[in-house]
Amino acid sequence: MEDLKRKSFIAMREFGTGEAAGADFISLAAGYYREAAPLNAWISKALGLPF
């Protein structure tokens, strides 16, 4: 548990200019946040935090 507190977890996704300026960018970005939810849930549970 203490080792987990000292770690940094980073998930990244680069967006091109066309994607970032596109009309569907919010929905596109929201999809990637949903994909990261299991990792965030696991980390939160391991640290005893709400998710």
N, CA, C and O of each residue as an XYZ file, in Angstrom:
204
protein
N       0.823     -1.187      0.000
C       0.000      0.000      0.000
C       0.870      1.255      0.000
O       0.637      2.165     -0.795
N       1.851      1.314      0.864
C       2.701      2.514      0.924
C       3.452      2.710     -0.391
O       3.678      3.844     -0.812
N       3.837      1.615     -1.038
C       4.512      1.741     -2.335
C       3.586      2.370     -3.367
O       4.028      3.166     -4.196
N       2.319      2.022     -3.322
C       1.349      2.574     -4.263
C       1.210      4.085     -4.077
O       1.019      4.812     -5.052
N       1.302      4.557     -2.852
C       1.184      5.993     -2.576
C       2.347      6.785     -3.155
O       2.213      7.982     -3.413
N       3.481      6.135     -3.361
C       4.654      6.839     -3.872
C       4.758      6.795     -5.393
O       5.701      7.345     -5.961
N       3.817      6.160     -6.048
C       3.864      6.008     -7.498
C       3.033      7.082     -8.185
O       2.122      7.661     -7.593
N       3.362      7.330     -9.427
C       2.565      8.208    -10.282
C       2.061      7.371    -11.444
O       2.825      6.639    -12.073
N       0.794      7.480    -11.720
C       0.196      6.770    -12.829
C      -0.293      7.804    -13.823
O      -1.064      8.698    -13.473
N       0.158      7.681    -15.065
C      -0.199      8.659    -16.083
C      -0.731      7.918    -17.303
O      -0.112      6.970    -17.786
N      -1.856      8.351    -17.781
C      -2.410      7.844    -19.031
C      -2.521      9.029    -19.972
O      -3.092     10.061    -19.620
N      -1.981      8.879    -21.152
C      -1.972      9.996    -22.093
C      -2.524      9.566    -23.440
O      -2.437      8.402    -23.828
N      -3.082     10.515    -24.126
C      -3.549     10.322    -25.500
C      -3.356     11.647    -26.209
O      -3.951     12.650    -25.815
N      -2.541     11.667    -27.239
C      -2.349     12.904    -27.998
C      -3.477     13.069    -28.999
O      -3.932     12.099    -29.605
N      -3.920     14.298    -29.165
C      -4.946     14.626    -30.138
C      -4.334     15.542    -31.186
O      -3.607     16.480    -30.858
N      -4.629     15.267    -32.429
C      -4.195     16.145    -33.503
C      -5.040     17.411    -33.510
O      -6.086     17.472    -32.865
N      -4.587     18.404    -34.232
C      -5.319     19.662    -34.307
C      -6.734     19.444    -34.828
O      -7.685     20.046    -34.329
N      -6.868     18.594    -35.819
C      -8.184     18.327    -36.384
C      -9.119     17.690    -35.367
O     -10.301     18.029    -35.308
N      -8.592     16.766    -34.565
C      -9.414     16.128    -33.532
C      -9.812     17.144    -32.453
O     -10.976     17.226    -32.060
N      -8.835     17.906    -31.988
C      -9.087     18.854    -30.906
C     -10.043     19.965    -31.332
O     -10.776     20.506    -30.504
N     -10.037     20.298    -32.588
C     -10.910     21.363    -33.083
C     -12.231     20.812    -33.619
O     -13.110     21.581    -34.008
N     -12.376     19.499    -33.642
C     -13.571     18.885    -34.205
C     -14.801     19.065    -33.323
O     -14.706     19.250    -32.109
N     -15.946     19.004    -33.969
C     -17.216     19.185    -33.266
C     -17.473     18.083    -32.247
O     -18.197     18.297    -31.275
N     -16.887     16.908    -32.458
C     -17.134     15.782    -31.548
C     -16.005     15.564    -30.537
O     -15.891     14.487    -29.952
N     -15.170     16.590    -30.332
C     -14.023     16.424    -29.425
C     -14.438     16.056    -28.003
O     -13.809     15.196    -27.387
N     -15.475     16.683    -27.474
C     -15.903     16.409    -26.093
C     -16.272     14.938    -25.957
O     -15.863     14.278    -25.001
N     -17.035     14.431    -26.902
C     -17.436     13.031    -26.836
C     -16.238     12.103    -27.039
O     -16.163     11.050    -26.405
N     -15.314     12.473    -27.903
C     -14.100     11.689    -28.125
C     -13.265     11.628    -26.845
O     -12.840     10.549    -26.432
N     -13.031     12.777    -26.222
C     -12.247     12.831    -24.989
C     -12.953     12.084    -23.858
O     -12.302     11.393    -23.074
N     -14.264     12.216    -23.766
C     -15.026     11.526    -22.720
C     -14.872     10.014    -22.850
O     -14.819      9.308    -21.843
N     -14.802      9.522    -24.061
C     -14.592      8.086    -24.288
C     -13.263      7.617    -23.722
O     -13.179      6.530    -23.151
N     -12.237      8.417    -23.876
C     -10.926      8.046    -23.337
C     -10.918      8.112    -21.807
O     -10.262      7.300    -21.155
N     -11.636      9.062    -21.244
C     -11.757      9.108    -19.783
C     -12.478      7.863    -19.272
O     -12.100      7.305    -18.241
N     -13.521      7.424    -19.993
C     -14.232      6.203    -19.599
C     -13.305      4.993    -19.639
O     -13.382      4.117    -18.778
N     -12.431      4.948    -20.640
C     -11.492      3.833    -20.747
C     -10.501      3.812    -19.586
O     -10.023      2.743    -19.205
N     -10.190      4.966    -19.024
C      -9.251      5.045    -17.901
C      -9.922      4.775    -16.558
O      -9.238      4.614    -15.548
N     -11.244      4.726    -16.538
C     -11.982      4.553    -15.280
C     -11.582      3.297    -14.501
O     -11.444      3.381    -13.281
N     -11.390      2.137    -15.139
C     -10.999      0.964    -14.352
C      -9.670      1.151    -13.600
O      -9.537      0.698    -12.463
N      -8.707      1.804    -14.216
C      -7.431      2.070    -13.529
C      -7.657      3.003    -12.352
O      -7.136      2.763    -11.263
N      -8.425      4.060    -12.558
C      -8.697      5.004    -11.468
C      -9.479      4.337    -10.341
O      -9.235      4.616     -9.167
N     -10.403      3.471    -10.686
C     -11.179      2.751     -9.671
C     -10.276      1.832     -8.855
O     -10.394      1.760     -7.632
N      -9.376      1.133     -9.539
C      -8.458      0.210     -8.856
C      -7.545      0.973     -7.891
O      -7.362      0.553     -6.748
N      -6.979      2.078     -8.343
C      -6.090      2.870     -7.492
C      -6.863      3.411     -6.298
O      -6.385      3.342     -5.166
N      -8.047      3.945     -6.540
C      -8.859      4.478     -5.447
C      -9.199      3.404     -4.423
O      -9.094      3.636     -3.219
N      -9.604      2.237     -4.894
C      -9.944      1.138     -3.979
C      -8.725      0.717     -3.177
O      -8.825      0.505     -1.968
N      -7.574      0.594     -3.831
C      -6.351      0.168     -3.145
C      -5.958      1.164     -2.049
O      -5.396      0.774     -1.026
N      -6.251      2.429     -2.262
C      -5.905      3.460     -1.280
C      -7.041      3.749     -0.308
O      -6.914      4.605      0.568
N      -8.152      3.034     -0.465
C      -9.293      3.244      0.433
C     -10.011      4.551      0.184
O     -10.581      5.135      1.106
N      -9.990      5.015     -1.051
C     -10.617      6.281     -1.412
C     -11.888      6.027     -2.216
O     -11.994      5.004     -2.893
N     -12.841      6.933     -2.153
C     -14.048      6.765     -2.979
C     -13.738      7.013     -4.445
O     -12.822      7.764     -4.779
N     -14.486      6.393     -5.288
C     -14.341      6.625     -6.741
C     -15.697      6.870     -7.323
O     -15.820      7.089     -8.528
